[in-house]
Amino acid sequence: MNVLIVEDNPISAKVLEYALDKHGYDTLTARDGEEALEYLESHAEIDLVITDLVMPKTDGAELVRTIKERPEWNNLPVLVCTSMRPESVNHLLHSQGGRYLFKPIRADKLMQLVKEAFAQQRPVMQDLDQTMSQIGIESQAFFAILDESLKVVRDKISLLEQHLKDSSAAPFDLRDLSEGARLLRAERVMEVLNRLDKSAAGKTPQMVGSMYSVLLRELKALEHCLTIYTS
């Protein structure tokens, strides 16, 4: 699981990093909301954001609002870590933050909130060792299947990026992607594909484009997982 820490205070950032690393989480650290948005754009594998509120440039409140406004990020859990009073946090965020951790940071409370957040998140896909066992093939053949799956995923990522850049309303063939996602038990990708299939009729190009943005992020997360497993 991958956690983005957004904290301008180096001591608080280190406390969060050490506590999360100790429990097996991979972390990235941004020093302000602007840098955090850059990380979110380039690291689709991020599963959770832990953010301070008072920071230079883009502050935590603006970061939370941006996450909730972007269709590809609005399901991303956010944990607000702050020294502000609870009533001030509620006024600033209008209940958008979800979970609050008040400083000074306690590792046990941090991990409780992190585990609660991840308990509500589905993994990008089922454990690949389990998938290989369920399919019933040898590892060499399974890795060959994963290589082909990666090619399909990367091809669709490239096509989707161009599709969104051009703001095209042309139909987009996702049948081969659907078959591969079903084989890999990539439930999050399958959910987006099902939503796209159901929304094909009667949806505006803007609505479909938003769903393509969600699909693009999920495919990049899937690519990340497959690349790590096969490397």
TORBA-356361 format. One record per residue (C-alpha): residue in one letter; z, x, y. Coordinates in Angstrom, 2 decimals. Example, Ala and Ser with C-alpha at 12.3 -4.5 7.8 and 13.67 -1.06 7.14 Angstrom:
<atoms>
<atom><type>A</type><z>7.80</z><x>12.30</x><y>-4.50</y></atom>
<atom><type>S</type><z>7.14</z><x>13.67</x><y>-1.06</y></atom>
</atoms>
This chain:
<atoms>
<atom><type>M</type><z>0.00</z><x>0.00</x><y>0.00</y></atom>
<atom><type>N</type><z>-0.92</z><x>1.27</x><y>3.47</y></atom>
<atom><type>V</type><z>1.22</z><x>0.81</x><y>6.57</y></atom>
<atom><type>L</type><z>0.21</z><x>1.42</x><y>10.18</y></atom>
<atom><type>I</type><z>3.18</z><x>2.49</x><y>12.33</y></atom>
<atom><type>V</type><z>2.74</z><x>1.97</x><y>16.08</y></atom>
<atom><type>E</type><z>5.52</z><x>3.78</x><y>17.90</y></atom>
<atom><type>D</type><z>5.54</z><x>6.04</x><y>20.97</y></atom>
<atom><type>N</type><z>9.04</z><x>7.40</x><y>20.35</y></atom>
<atom><type>P</type><z>8.66</z><x>10.38</x><y>17.97</y></atom>
<atom><type>I</type><z>12.17</z><x>10.01</x><y>16.53</y></atom>
<atom><type>S</type><z>11.74</z><x>6.33</x><y>15.66</y></atom>
<atom><type>A</type><z>8.28</z><x>7.11</x><y>14.29</y></atom>
<atom><type>K</type><z>9.72</z><x>9.78</x><y>11.99</y></atom>
<atom><type>V</type><z>12.47</z><x>7.46</x><y>10.74</y></atom>
<atom><type>L</type><z>9.85</z><x>4.85</x><y>9.82</y></atom>
<atom><type>E</type><z>7.53</z><x>7.42</x><y>8.22</y></atom>
<atom><type>Y</type><z>10.28</z><x>8.99</x><y>6.09</y></atom>
<atom><type>A</type><z>11.68</z><x>5.65</x><y>4.93</y></atom>
<atom><type>L</type><z>8.25</z><x>4.32</x><y>3.95</y></atom>
<atom><type>D</type><z>7.08</z><x>7.56</x><y>2.35</y></atom>
<atom><type>K</type><z>10.25</z><x>7.66</x><y>0.24</y></atom>
<atom><type>H</type><z>9.35</z><x>4.28</x><y>-1.25</y></atom>
<atom><type>G</type><z>5.75</z><x>5.23</x><y>-2.02</y></atom>
<atom><type>Y</type><z>3.91</z><x>3.71</x><y>0.94</y></atom>
<atom><type>D</type><z>1.05</z><x>5.52</x><y>2.63</y></atom>
<atom><type>T</type><z>1.42</z><x>5.64</x><y>6.41</y></atom>
<atom><type>L</type><z>-0.66</z><x>6.18</x><y>9.52</y></atom>
<atom><type>T</type><z>1.02</z><x>6.55</x><y>12.91</y></atom>
<atom><type>A</type><z>-0.40</z><x>5.52</x><y>16.29</y></atom>
<atom><type>R</type><z>1.36</z><x>6.33</x><y>19.56</y></atom>
<atom><type>D</type><z>0.29</z><x>3.18</x><y>21.40</y></atom>
<atom><type>G</type><z>-1.56</z><x>-0.11</x><y>20.90</y></atom>
<atom><type>E</type><z>-4.89</z><x>1.36</x><y>21.96</y></atom>
<atom><type>E</type><z>-4.77</z><x>4.02</x><y>19.26</y></atom>
<atom><type>A</type><z>-3.57</z><x>1.38</x><y>16.77</y></atom>
<atom><type>L</type><z>-6.67</z><x>-0.75</x><y>17.42</y></atom>
<atom><type>E</type><z>-8.84</z><x>2.30</x><y>16.77</y></atom>
<atom><type>Y</type><z>-7.06</z><x>2.82</x><y>13.44</y></atom>
<atom><type>L</type><z>-7.53</z><x>-0.84</x><y>12.51</y></atom>
<atom><type>E</type><z>-11.24</z><x>-0.57</x><y>13.24</y></atom>
<atom><type>S</type><z>-11.65</z><x>2.53</x><y>11.08</y></atom>
<atom><type>H</type><z>-9.09</z><x>1.96</x><y>8.28</y></atom>
<atom><type>A</type><z>-9.70</z><x>-1.35</x><y>6.52</y></atom>
<atom><type>E</type><z>-7.16</z><x>-0.37</x><y>3.86</y></atom>
<atom><type>I</type><z>-4.24</z><x>-1.03</x><y>6.25</y></atom>
<atom><type>D</type><z>-2.05</z><x>-3.75</x><y>4.70</y></atom>
<atom><type>L</type><z>0.79</z><x>-4.00</x><y>7.22</y></atom>
<atom><type>V</type><z>1.40</z><x>-3.15</x><y>10.89</y></atom>
<atom><type>I</type><z>4.85</z><x>-2.12</x><y>12.15</y></atom>
<atom><type>T</type><z>4.85</z><x>-1.98</x><y>15.94</y></atom>
<atom><type>D</type><z>7.13</z><x>-1.29</x><y>18.84</y></atom>
<atom><type>L</type><z>6.67</z><x>-3.49</x><y>21.92</y></atom>
<atom><type>V</type><z>7.19</z><x>-1.26</x><y>24.97</y></atom>
<atom><type>M</type><z>4.51</z><x>1.44</x><y>24.86</y></atom>
<atom><type>P</type><z>2.01</z><x>3.04</x><y>27.25</y></atom>
<atom><type>K</type><z>-1.59</z><x>1.84</x><y>27.55</y></atom>
<atom><type>T</type><z>-1.92</z><x>-1.21</x><y>25.27</y></atom>
<atom><type>D</type><z>1.63</z><x>-2.41</x><y>24.52</y></atom>
<atom><type>G</type><z>2.88</z><x>-4.03</x><y>21.35</y></atom>
<atom><type>A</type><z>2.63</z><x>-7.60</x><y>22.62</y></atom>
<atom><type>E</type><z>-1.04</z><x>-7.17</x><y>23.49</y></atom>
<atom><type>L</type><z>-1.64</z><x>-5.49</x><y>20.13</y></atom>
<atom><type>V</type><z>-0.10</z><x>-8.44</x><y>18.27</y></atom>
<atom><type>R</type><z>-2.17</z><x>-10.92</x><y>20.30</y></atom>
<atom><type>T</type><z>-5.36</z><x>-8.99</x><y>19.57</y></atom>
<atom><type>I</type><z>-4.60</z><x>-8.86</x><y>15.83</y></atom>
<atom><type>K</type><z>-4.00</z><x>-12.62</x><y>15.74</y></atom>
<atom><type>E</type><z>-7.21</z><x>-13.32</x><y>17.70</y></atom>
<atom><type>R</type><z>-9.51</z><x>-11.27</x><y>15.48</y></atom>
<atom><type>P</type><z>-10.62</z><x>-13.23</x><y>12.38</y></atom>
<atom><type>E</type><z>-10.76</z><x>-10.11</x><y>10.21</y></atom>
<atom><type>W</type><z>-7.16</z><x>-9.18</x><y>11.11</y></atom>
<atom><type>N</type><z>-5.32</z><x>-12.44</x><y>11.70</y></atom>
<atom><type>N</type><z>-3.92</z><x>-12.55</x><y>8.14</y></atom>
<atom><type>L</type><z>-2.57</z><x>-9.02</x><y>8.48</y></atom>
<atom><type>P</type><z>1.26</z><x>-9.12</x><y>8.44</y></atom>
<atom><type>V</type><z>2.97</z><x>-7.66</x><y>11.51</y></atom>
<atom><type>L</type><z>6.55</z><x>-6.40</x><y>11.70</y></atom>
<atom><type>V</type><z>7.87</z><x>-5.91</x><y>15.24</y></atom>
<atom><type>C</type><z>10.37</z><x>-3.05</x><y>15.55</y></atom>
<atom><type>T</type><z>12.08</z><x>-3.06</x><y>18.95</y></atom>
<atom><type>S</type><z>15.25</z><x>-2.47</x><y>20.95</y></atom>
<atom><type>M</type><z>14.60</z><x>-5.56</x><y>23.09</y></atom>
<atom><type>R</type><z>16.92</z><x>-8.55</x><y>22.87</y></atom>
<atom><type>P</type><z>15.77</z><x>-11.31</x><y>20.44</y></atom>
<atom><type>E</type><z>15.28</z><x>-13.88</x><y>23.20</y></atom>
<atom><type>S</type><z>13.13</z><x>-11.43</x><y>25.18</y></atom>
<atom><type>V</type><z>10.98</z><x>-10.75</x><y>22.10</y></atom>
<atom><type>N</type><z>10.47</z><x>-14.47</x><y>21.47</y></atom>
<atom><type>H</type><z>9.49</z><x>-15.03</x><y>25.09</y></atom>
<atom><type>L</type><z>7.05</z><x>-12.11</x><y>25.04</y></atom>
<atom><type>L</type><z>5.38</z><x>-12.90</x><y>21.73</y></atom>
<atom><type>H</type><z>5.63</z><x>-16.70</x><y>21.63</y></atom>
<atom><type>S</type><z>6.58</z><x>-16.41</x><y>17.90</y></atom>
<atom><type>Q</type><z>3.39</z><x>-14.51</x><y>17.05</y></atom>
<atom><type>G</type><z>5.16</z><x>-11.47</x><y>15.65</y></atom>
<atom><type>G</type><z>6.41</z><x>-13.04</x><y>12.43</y></atom>
<atom><type>R</type><z>9.14</z><x>-10.58</x><y>11.48</y></atom>
<atom><type>Y</type><z>11.47</z><x>-8.58</x><y>13.72</y></atom>
<atom><type>L</type><z>13.41</z><x>-5.38</x><y>13.05</y></atom>
<atom><type>F</type><z>15.86</z><x>-4.50</x><y>15.80</y></atom>
<atom><type>K</type><z>16.74</z><x>-0.90</x><y>16.60</y></atom>
<atom><type>P</type><z>18.58</z><x>1.23</x><y>15.69</y></atom>
<atom><type>I</type><z>16.52</z><x>1.22</x><y>12.51</y></atom>
<atom><type>R</type><z>18.29</z><x>0.71</x><y>9.20</y></atom>
<atom><type>A</type><z>16.23</z><x>1.82</x><y>6.22</y></atom>
<atom><type>D</type><z>17.60</z><x>-0.89</x><y>3.93</y></atom>
<atom><type>K</type><z>16.70</z><x>-3.68</x><y>6.36</y></atom>
<atom><type>L</type><z>13.29</z><x>-2.10</x><y>7.00</y></atom>
<atom><type>M</type><z>12.44</z><x>-2.01</x><y>3.31</y></atom>
<atom><type>Q</type><z>13.65</z><x>-5.57</x><y>2.81</y></atom>
<atom><type>L</type><z>11.26</z><x>-6.82</x><y>5.49</y></atom>
<atom><type>V</type><z>8.40</z><x>-4.64</x><y>4.24</y></atom>
<atom><type>K</type><z>8.81</z><x>-5.92</x><y>0.69</y></atom>
<atom><type>E</type><z>8.93</z><x>-9.52</x><y>1.93</y></atom>
<atom><type>A</type><z>5.69</z><x>-8.96</x><y>3.85</y></atom>
<atom><type>F</type><z>3.91</z><x>-7.43</x><y>0.87</y></atom>
<atom><type>A</type><z>5.19</z><x>-10.14</x><y>-1.48</y></atom>
<atom><type>Q</type><z>3.04</z><x>-12.61</x><y>0.45</y></atom>
<atom><type>Q</type><z>-0.05</z><x>-10.38</x><y>0.34</y></atom>
<atom><type>R</type><z>-2.50</z><x>-10.32</x><y>-2.54</y></atom>
<atom><type>P</type><z>-3.79</z><x>-6.89</x><y>-3.58</y></atom>
<atom><type>V</type><z>-7.40</z><x>-6.00</x><y>-2.81</y></atom>
<atom><type>M</type><z>-8.09</z><x>-6.25</x><y>-6.52</y></atom>
<atom><type>Q</type><z>-6.35</z><x>-6.26</x><y>-9.87</y></atom>
<atom><type>D</type><z>-5.14</z><x>-2.94</x><y>-11.29</y></atom>
<atom><type>L</type><z>-8.30</z><x>-1.26</x><y>-12.60</y></atom>
<atom><type>D</type><z>-6.68</z><x>0.05</x><y>-15.80</y></atom>
<atom><type>Q</type><z>-5.78</z><x>-3.54</x><y>-16.63</y></atom>
<atom><type>T</type><z>-9.33</z><x>-4.68</x><y>-15.82</y></atom>
<atom><type>M</type><z>-10.79</z><x>-2.01</x><y>-18.10</y></atom>
<atom><type>S</type><z>-8.50</z><x>-3.15</x><y>-20.92</y></atom>
<atom><type>Q</type><z>-9.45</z><x>-6.81</x><y>-20.40</y></atom>
<atom><type>I</type><z>-13.18</z><x>-6.03</x><y>-20.43</y></atom>
<atom><type>G</type><z>-12.67</z><x>-3.98</x><y>-23.59</y></atom>
<atom><type>I</type><z>-14.83</z><x>-0.91</x><y>-22.94</y></atom>
<atom><type>E</type><z>-14.26</z><x>2.84</x><y>-22.97</y></atom>
<atom><type>S</type><z>-13.31</z><x>4.67</x><y>-19.77</y></atom>
<atom><type>Q</type><z>-16.66</z><x>6.48</x><y>-19.49</y></atom>
<atom><type>A</type><z>-18.57</z><x>3.21</x><y>-19.52</y></atom>
<atom><type>F</type><z>-16.06</z><x>1.63</x><y>-17.15</y></atom>
<atom><type>F</type><z>-16.47</z><x>4.45</x><y>-14.64</y></atom>
<atom><type>A</type><z>-20.24</z><x>4.00</x><y>-14.80</y></atom>
<atom><type>I</type><z>-19.71</z><x>0.31</x><y>-13.93</y></atom>
<atom><type>L</type><z>-17.45</z><x>1.28</x><y>-11.04</y></atom>
<atom><type>D</type><z>-20.10</z><x>3.69</x><y>-9.73</y></atom>
<atom><type>E</type><z>-22.64</z><x>0.87</x><y>-9.70</y></atom>
<atom><type>S</type><z>-20.11</z><x>-1.45</x><y>-8.08</y></atom>
<atom><type>L</type><z>-19.49</z><x>1.10</x><y>-5.33</y></atom>
<atom><type>K</type><z>-23.22</z><x>1.28</x><y>-4.65</y></atom>
<atom><type>V</type><z>-23.40</z><x>-2.49</x><y>-4.26</y></atom>
<atom><type>V</type><z>-20.32</z><x>-2.58</x><y>-2.02</y></atom>
<atom><type>R</type><z>-21.60</z><x>0.22</x><y>0.21</y></atom>
<atom><type>D</type><z>-25.02</z><x>-1.39</x><y>0.42</y></atom>
<atom><type>K</type><z>-23.49</z><x>-4.70</x><y>1.51</y></atom>
<atom><type>I</type><z>-21.25</z><x>-2.94</x><y>4.04</y></atom>
<atom><type>S</type><z>-24.30</z><x>-1.31</x><y>5.62</y></atom>
<atom><type>L</type><z>-26.26</z><x>-4.57</x><y>5.66</y></atom>
<atom><type>L</type><z>-23.32</z><x>-6.56</x><y>7.04</y></atom>
<atom><type>E</type><z>-22.74</z><x>-4.05</x><y>9.83</y></atom>
<atom><type>Q</type><z>-26.39</z><x>-4.30</x><y>10.84</y></atom>
<atom><type>H</type><z>-26.32</z><x>-8.08</x><y>10.46</y></atom>
<atom><type>L</type><z>-23.33</z><x>-8.37</x><y>12.81</y></atom>
<atom><type>K</type><z>-24.76</z><x>-5.85</x><y>15.25</y></atom>
<atom><type>D</type><z>-27.99</z><x>-7.84</x><y>15.52</y></atom>
<atom><type>S</type><z>-26.11</z><x>-11.18</x><y>15.67</y></atom>
<atom><type>S</type><z>-28.63</z><x>-12.40</x><y>13.12</y></atom>
<atom><type>A</type><z>-28.55</z><x>-15.97</x><y>11.86</y></atom>
<atom><type>A</type><z>-30.80</z><x>-15.16</x><y>8.90</y></atom>
<atom><type>P</type><z>-29.50</z><x>-15.97</x><y>5.39</y></atom>
<atom><type>F</type><z>-27.63</z><x>-13.18</x><y>3.67</y></atom>
<atom><type>D</type><z>-27.92</z><x>-12.75</x><y>-0.11</y></atom>
<atom><type>L</type><z>-24.49</z><x>-12.06</x><y>-1.64</y></atom>
<atom><type>R</type><z>-25.10</z><x>-13.05</x><y>-5.26</y></atom>
<atom><type>D</type><z>-24.88</z><x>-9.54</x><y>-6.75</y></atom>
<atom><type>L</type><z>-21.73</z><x>-8.90</x><y>-4.73</y></atom>
<atom><type>S</type><z>-20.14</z><x>-12.09</x><y>-6.06</y></atom>
<atom><type>E</type><z>-20.80</z><x>-11.10</x><y>-9.67</y></atom>
<atom><type>G</type><z>-19.33</z><x>-7.62</x><y>-9.18</y></atom>
<atom><type>A</type><z>-16.25</z><x>-8.92</x><y>-7.34</y></atom>
<atom><type>R</type><z>-15.59</z><x>-11.38</x><y>-10.15</y></atom>
<atom><type>L</type><z>-15.83</z><x>-8.60</x><y>-12.74</y></atom>
<atom><type>L</type><z>-13.39</z><x>-6.39</x><y>-10.80</y></atom>
<atom><type>R</type><z>-10.98</z><x>-9.29</x><y>-10.15</y></atom>
<atom><type>A</type><z>-11.33</z><x>-8.62</x><y>-6.41</y></atom>
<atom><type>E</type><z>-9.76</z><x>-11.94</x><y>-5.47</y></atom>
<atom><type>R</type><z>-9.72</z><x>-11.44</x><y>-1.71</y></atom>
<atom><type>V</type><z>-13.45</z><x>-10.75</x><y>-1.62</y></atom>
<atom><type>M</type><z>-14.07</z><x>-13.70</x><y>-3.91</y></atom>
<atom><type>E</type><z>-12.07</z><x>-15.99</x><y>-1.63</y></atom>
<atom><type>V</type><z>-14.18</z><x>-15.04</x><y>1.39</y></atom>
<atom><type>L</type><z>-17.40</z><x>-15.47</x><y>-0.59</y></atom>
<atom><type>N</type><z>-16.31</z><x>-18.92</x><y>-1.72</y></atom>
<atom><type>R</type><z>-15.49</z><x>-19.89</x><y>1.86</y></atom>
<atom><type>L</type><z>-18.90</z><x>-18.67</x><y>2.99</y></atom>
<atom><type>D</type><z>-20.61</z><x>-20.64</x><y>0.23</y></atom>
<atom><type>K</type><z>-18.75</z><x>-23.83</x><y>1.17</y></atom>
<atom><type>S</type><z>-19.41</z><x>-23.33</x><y>4.87</y></atom>
<atom><type>A</type><z>-23.13</z><x>-22.69</x><y>4.57</y></atom>
<atom><type>A</type><z>-23.93</z><x>-26.17</x><y>5.82</y></atom>
<atom><type>G</type><z>-22.72</z><x>-27.50</x><y>9.13</y></atom>
<atom><type>K</type><z>-21.22</z><x>-24.27</x><y>10.48</y></atom>
<atom><type>T</type><z>-22.27</z><x>-22.61</x><y>13.73</y></atom>
<atom><type>P</type><z>-23.64</z><x>-19.05</x><y>13.66</y></atom>
<atom><type>Q</type><z>-20.47</z><x>-17.94</x><y>15.46</y></atom>
<atom><type>M</type><z>-18.25</z><x>-19.37</x><y>12.71</y></atom>
<atom><type>V</type><z>-20.33</z><x>-17.77</x><y>9.97</y></atom>
<atom><type>G</type><z>-20.33</z><x>-14.50</x><y>11.92</y></atom>
<atom><type>S</type><z>-16.53</z><x>-14.57</x><y>12.02</y></atom>
<atom><type>M</type><z>-16.41</z><x>-14.98</x><y>8.26</y></atom>
<atom><type>Y</type><z>-18.86</z><x>-12.09</x><y>7.86</y></atom>
<atom><type>S</type><z>-16.43</z><x>-9.97</x><y>9.90</y></atom>
<atom><type>V</type><z>-13.64</z><x>-10.88</x><y>7.48</y></atom>
<atom><type>L</type><z>-15.88</z><x>-10.07</x><y>4.51</y></atom>
<atom><type>L</type><z>-16.82</z><x>-6.70</x><y>6.02</y></atom>
<atom><type>R</type><z>-13.17</z><x>-5.68</x><y>6.32</y></atom>
<atom><type>E</type><z>-12.41</z><x>-6.78</x><y>2.77</y></atom>
<atom><type>L</type><z>-15.42</z><x>-4.84</x><y>1.44</y></atom>
<atom><type>K</type><z>-14.28</z><x>-1.70</x><y>3.25</y></atom>
<atom><type>A</type><z>-10.82</z><x>-2.10</x><y>1.73</y></atom>
<atom><type>L</type><z>-12.42</z><x>-2.55</x><y>-1.69</y></atom>
<atom><type>E</type><z>-14.57</z><x>0.53</x><y>-1.14</y></atom>
<atom><type>H</type><z>-11.44</z><x>2.52</x><y>-0.28</y></atom>
<atom><type>C</type><z>-9.67</z><x>1.45</x><y>-3.49</y></atom>
<atom><type>L</type><z>-12.70</z><x>2.14</x><y>-5.71</y></atom>
<atom><type>T</type><z>-13.27</z><x>5.55</x><y>-4.12</y></atom>
<atom><type>I</type><z>-9.67</z><x>6.62</x><y>-4.70</y></atom>
<atom><type>Y</type><z>-9.73</z><x>5.44</x><y>-8.33</y></atom>
<atom><type>T</type><z>-13.02</z><x>7.18</x><y>-9.18</y></atom>
<atom><type>S</type><z>-12.39</z><x>10.45</x><y>-7.32</y></atom>
</atoms>
